[in-house]
Amino acid sequence: MKSQAIYERVNEAVIKGLKEQGMSWFKPWKAGQENAPFNLHTKRYYNGFNIFMLNFEMQLKGYEHNQWLTWKQVMDKGGRVIEAENKNYTEIYFWNIGYFDNKTGKYVSPKLVKSINPNEKMSDGNFRYRKTFNIRFFNVYNVAQTTGIEPHNIESGETIEHEPIEAAEAIANSYIDRQGSLKLTHLESQAYYSPARDVVNMPRLNTFIDADSYYKVLFHELAHSTGHKDRLNRKTLLEVNHWGDNTYAKEELVAEISAMYLTGLLGLEPKDNESNSQAYIKGWCKHLEDKADECVFAMQQATKVVEYIQA
């Protein structure tokens, strides 16, 4: 399935959640790590928009445990999916990072990725391998949709395993390098994007509570930069009259939700990300007359932003 089709499915889930629960759709189902969406086979917690979709599905269906498995994982654990639940799966999404070999004109097999030298150059001086980013989707079932499998007793404070942050660095650098005029600086203690100078400024990494939080803020500012007249030419960036007006509020929603997409899809888990994003989004929604419609608009614009940044 192509990335655009998957983003459309994500949007459909977001829109459904907003219509049925409003902004509370962004909240976790319960507090505490023991209630976060969890893969019962790998013993890993889900990240990003998978959290929102699995939480929403759990609340909608009234499942007792926020624990999930693919069909194969159910079978591997000696259980089975209840026949009546076969088609009632929930879709989740992950980034798949690979390489394209410019010399052979083919994608590198996942089994061979570790054996290549990403910095190898060809005779013309160009890099042989180009990093690629694609989205894969999987169907999962809640443990309540299975038989023969016992839920896992999760204790508060269990460690969450994250995807490598190098993936975030690679996407950010690749986007900036493609733009030519866009610059990233670390000259001031504030994070902002200047359309006039086409500059993103970020506080230095060591000033953040954790590295994941740095990339969350960086993606927010890079999302703003996609609205530049030579890129997506987004009116919400270019037609702001003053700080805090409705157009500014719309642009802030686009940037924050874009950052949520990117950090989530890359498996990053910034400290206090969830509560801050909720407060941030709710704050800007107060500036908008039609909150639901404007939030849906922001979701749709955010998908365009993410596609552009990771193109």
N, C-alpha and C positions, 0 to 999 in steps of 0.2 A: 504494500500500500504506500502511496506517495505521501510526502510530508504534509502537503496542503490538505489532503483528504483527512489525515489524522487530526490536524489542527481544527478542521471543521467539526469533527466529532467532539473534540475537547470543548469547542465553543458551544455546541449543542448542549453538552452537559452543564456548562457554566450558566447558559441562559435558562435552562430548566431549573437549576438551583436558585437562581436569582428570582425567577417568577414565583417559585413555591415558598421560598424562605427569606427572600430579600438579602440584605447584607449579612444576616446571620449564617448564610451558607459558607462564609469564609471561616467561621469559627470551628474549632475542633469539637468533635462529638462530646467528649468528656475531657476533663483536665487529667494530666498525668501521662507519662510515657507508656504505662501499661495499657492505655487505651488508644495509642496511636496505631495506624494500619501496619500490620506485621505479616511477613511471609513465614508461614509455619514450617516450611521446608528449609529455607536458607537461614532462618533466624535473623533476618535483617528487616529494618523498618523501611517503609516506602517513603519517597520524598516528593516534593513539589506538588504539582496538580494531581498526582495520584493520591495524595493525602486527601484533598478536597473531594475527589470523586468517590473514593472508598468510604470516607466518613459519611458522605451524603447517602450512599447506597445502604450503608449499615443502618443509619437512622431511619431511612425510608422503609426498609424491610424489617426493622426491629431485631436485628441480630444481636446476640448477647456478647459475642467475642469479635473483635476487630482483627481477625486472623484469616489469611487468604492463601490459596494454592492454585497453581495451574492444573489442568486436567492430568498431565503427566506426573506432576508432583503428588497428586492424590493417589494415583496408581502406584507410584514408587514407594509410598508409605503404607501400601497394603489396604487402602480404602477405595471407595468409589463415589462418584457423583450420583446423587439421588436422581433417578430417571426423570422425574417431573421437573428437575432443575437444570437439565442438560443445556437448554437454550437461554437460561437466565444468568449468563456470565456477565462479568463487569470487565470492561477494557481498561488496561493500564498502558503507560507509554514510557519508553526509555530511549536515551541517546545511544547510538552505536557509532563509535569513533573508529575509522579505518583509514586506509591509504590507497591512492590511485597512482599506478606506476606509469609515468609519462613516457617511459622508454618502450614498454610493451603495449601500452594503450589498454591495460586491464587493471581491475581492482586487485589488490593484494589479498590473498586468502587469509581469513582470520587466524588460521594456524601458523601462518608465516610472518605475521606482523612483528613478533618479537625478534625475528632473525634479520630484519632489514635495518639499514642505517638511514634514518629520516633525513640526515643532512648530506647524503650522497648527491654529488652533482654530475651532470652529463657533460659531454665534450663541449657543448655550447655555453656552459657556465650556469645553466638553469638547474634548479633542484629536480632530481629524478622523481621524488615522491611528493604528492600533494595530499595533505590531511583532509579527510572528508567527514562530514557529520550527517548522519541519517537517523530517523526515528523509527523504532520498531515497536510493535504493539503486541500484547499478550492478553489472553482471556483468563481471568481468575475467578475462583469460586470461594465464597465464604465457608468457613469450616462447618457452619450450620447447614450448608447445602450438600454435605457429604455424610457418609456412614463409615464406621470403622476407624475413625480418627479422633483422638482426644485433643482438645485445645491445650495450648501451652500455658503454664502458669508464669506470667511475666511479672517480674519484680520492678518496682519503680527505680529509675536510674540506670537501667541496662544500657550498655554502650551502643551507640548507633554507628554503623560503618558507612563511610562516605566514599563516593567516587573521587578519583584524584582531582585536585584543584588545577592541575596542569591543563585540564580540558577547558576550564574557564579562561585561563590565560591564553590558550591557543585561539579560542573564538574571539576574544577581545582584540588581540594583536592582529589576527587575520582581517578583522573588520576595519580596524584603523589603517592598516597598511594598504587596503584596497581603495581607501578614500582619497589618498594623496594630500589634500589640504588639511584634513582633520588632524589635530595634534592633541596628545595627552601630556599634561604637565602635572607636577607635584610641587608647585611654588607657593601655594597658600593653604591655610588650614580649613578652607571651605570646599565643599563639593558643588560644582556647578557646570553648566554648559553655556558658553557664550556664542550665540548664532552669528553675531557680527564678526567675531574673530575666528569662528569655527574651532574653538578650543574647549576641551574638557579638562577641568582641573580637579584633582583628587588630593585629599590629605594622604600622607604616606601610610603605607601598609601597617607599620608598627604602631600607629595611633588608634587602630581599630581594636575592638574587643576580641576579634578573631579574623582570620583570613577570609572566611566565607562571607562575613559581613562587609568586608572591603569590596569583594566582587559584586555583592548585591547592590551597593551604592554605585559602583562603577557601571554596572549594567543599566541602572536607572538613568545616569547621565548620558551614556551612549545611546539609550533609547531616545532621549531628547534630540540628540544629534542627527538621528535619522530623519527628523522633520525638516532639515535644512532644504532650501529651495532647489539645490542641485541633487537632492536624494528623493525622499518621499514627498517633499513639498507640502508638509502637513499644516493646515490652516491653524490648528490649535497651538502650534509653536510660533507661527509667523504673524498672527493677527492679534497677539496679546496687547491690550492697551495699558494695563497696569497690573502689578502683582495682586493676586487674589481675585481678579474678576472671573466670570464664568468660563471664559476661554482658557485662562490660565489653569483653572480647576480641571477642565477637561484634559489638558495636556499633562498635568500632574498625574491624573488617573491612568492615562495611557502609559506614561513612563514607569509608574510603580507596578502596574499589572504586568508590563513587559519584563520588568526585573524579576517579578515573581515567577513568570514563565521560565526565564532563563536559569535562575538559580535552582528552581525545582527540577527542570528537565535535566540539568547537569548534576543533580544529586547533591547540591550544596545545602547546608543547613545552618544559616547564620544565627547567632545567638539572638534571642528575642525577636526573630524575624516575623513570626506569625502575629504576635500581639502588636508589634509596630506597624506592620502592613495593614492590619485591620483598622487600627486607629487612624492611620494615614488616609486610607481609602474612605473611611467614614467621615473624616474631617473634610475632605474635598467634596464628598457627596452632599454635604450640607450647603455648599455654595450653588448647587444645581437644582433647578426647579423640578425636573423630572428625574429623580434619582435612578430608578430602574432602567429607563431608556438610556441615560447617559452612561451608566455603568456597563450596559450591554455594548454601547458604541465603543467604549474604551477597550473592552475585551476584544472586539473585532479589529480595532486598530492595533492592538498589542500583537495579534497574530501576524500582521503585516510587518511590524517592527522586528519581531523575532526572525521571520523569514529573511528579512533584509540583512540583519546582522550576521546570520549564519550561512548566508548564500555562498 
